[in-house]
Amino acid sequence: MKESIEARQARAGRLFVAPALTLIAVFFFVPVIGGLVLSVTDFDIYAIGSPDTARFVGLRNYADLLANPVFWKAVWNTFYFVFVGGPLSVLVSLVAALAIHSRLTRLPSIWRTVYFLPVVTTLVAVAVIWRYLYHPRYGLLNYGLGAFGIPPIDWLGDPHWAMPAVILLAVWRTFGLNMLIFLAGLQSIPEELYEAAHLDGANDWGRFVHITLPGLAPVTLFVAITTMLGFFQLFAEPYVMTQGGPLKATTTIVLLMYEQGFRWWRMGMAAAIAFVLFLIMLAGTLIQLRVTRERAR
Amino acid sequence: MALLSGCAGGSHDRVTLRFWAMGREGEVVQELVRDFERENPKVRVIVQQIPWSSAHEKLLTAYVGRSWPDVAQLGNTWVSEFAALKSLEPLDTLAHQSLIARDADFGGVWDTNVIDGKLYGIPWYVDTRVLFYRRDLLKAAGYDSIPQSWDGWRAAMAAIKRRAGQDRYAIFLPTNEWNQPAIFGLQSGSTLLADDDTRGDFEGPPFRRAFDFYLGLYRDGYAPPVNNVGIANVYQEFERGTFAMYITGPWNVGEFRNRLAPTTPWATAPLPGPQGAASGVSLAGGSSLVLYRESKHKAEAWKLIEYLSRTESQVRFSHLSGDLPARRAAWRDSSLVGDPALRAFETQLTRVVPTPKIPEWEEIATRLLEQSERAIRGAAPPETALAALDRDVNNILEKRRWLVERERQRAGTAAR
């Protein structure tokens, strides 16, 4: 009996991917299926004590969720955060990357470190400091605004300002990572292109629009998608800074899920929220991929 | 520590107890625990201090994650939740064998630990709300003391408001606290929930009466319709006479002494009730000590609870923490008897009732708050707010109704 080379190669291939597939199956598919099953039950605090009190409730968790005004408030807040904070974060990191990449900046490695520092600082420490910055009476931010004659703003206490305050903090905290990715993208654009354009008489702006931006397109797509996915899961900032208040102005989908799951112990409902969030994020990613592909054509 | 373990002999027969306590209590109890270890050289106690703000979540997640202490401090409104999780050891037999008993305690607080007829916690310290008031403002309005019935109380508030004018008020009832409407409801005889705590009873006549009384205080301008944030600094405003009365707890006795000018004449009184003093009930608060069902050292753990329950430990703990002792014998101590501000608390503690003892109560309380705020702001008439409240509460309690019904059916089948 003689196996063909193809068959042996195929078998070897399967063996090689087996460990990775097993890991994904155990640590991804099993929990996801577990979560899906949980979301059609009313698993709650009674069920933790005696599991036989958990009941199959079909789609009731989903129906209750869609009928809950707090959920829609959380969806609105999350979209507000993603669509205002996301582009802002990408823009700030692009500008920072361009500034560091430019030859005019001295000691780029120091700037790189400084901008990256917030990414690796623990959030709770950061939140304590930002709470001081945002303090309506003693905060540095209002002090600065006062210098321009702007009356003090109750950043975390006013429902209109709480989300902008959270966005500002989140952008500051996350742009360093995207900046590094943009820097890598900038460094991969061949220098010859700029030289050729220079010889052809293109000015700075022309070179930026026709060389830098297209060169960065794949990196930008990557950054946009990862930022969006990360921002959809906003939780820690409002949890530490505002606990979702004032008047639910900073309650996000994940914060609502946490409240349902770990404050009221409605695990079934929390799992349903997780799935709705998953669907929203999946749709967001597909739309983004679609748009970029259309443009590439 | 090295010395201690040195005299304890072989370490194999030493028992280590894990004791979780919250905030300030967790800090000061260390001192008492050291004396307990001296008395019981074979037992070592590790006190884990948990901040109050995250205590509830931490205790629950720790239990679900199968990591529990032997003894813990629980806010007594949490006992029902942990009993539902089946995480606590019933203490009836143990308490019966020692001198710890309901008669030696404040009955209403003791009852918060009794779930479905079983005792799950021993009160450690107690807490309730009474009326803090400005003696001078009350006197100027023609009253020497707080009237004991709702009608008299209202008349006194009206008299104070007449003298106070536009921007000053008779009483401050923060609109972001559920405690006030709940207290008035309990005072007027409502149980808040009905049918074995499986349905809301907020539309029932007793609660409706209380709700009207509560809303009337805002409508007639006796209370400002603002929350704790709106008043900014309670102590400053109380000193200025912005309001003459305030319903709050023992923690504010110390705060008032520290923060108010010593010349500000203030006092405390038990809460008035709809039909006079006896109906003037308040909430049974405080913390209990519980024993975990899965503990491997229950005998030693119970010894620790007994030690902390002794009269002298209770007095010492009260001095260290500022908390009010649960054992009535400890109240004979001079520092408590001699403190005029605390006398109202001792009287009030004989008239306290628990809020419904079910895991869902905390969530129900947040709904009570939401609907009360709506009615105060005039966003909904009282009957609409209460109907919405009952509907919400009945939704929350759906699971509990099912469980109770199932229990009944099982009991029925067994009887046949």
Interface residues (C-beta under 8 A of the other chain):
Chain A: D42 D44 I45 Y46 I48 G49 S50 T53 R55 G157 F262 R263 W264 W265
Chain B: E57 L60 T61 V64 E81 A84 L85 K86 S87 V229 P359 E363 K399 R400 W402 L403
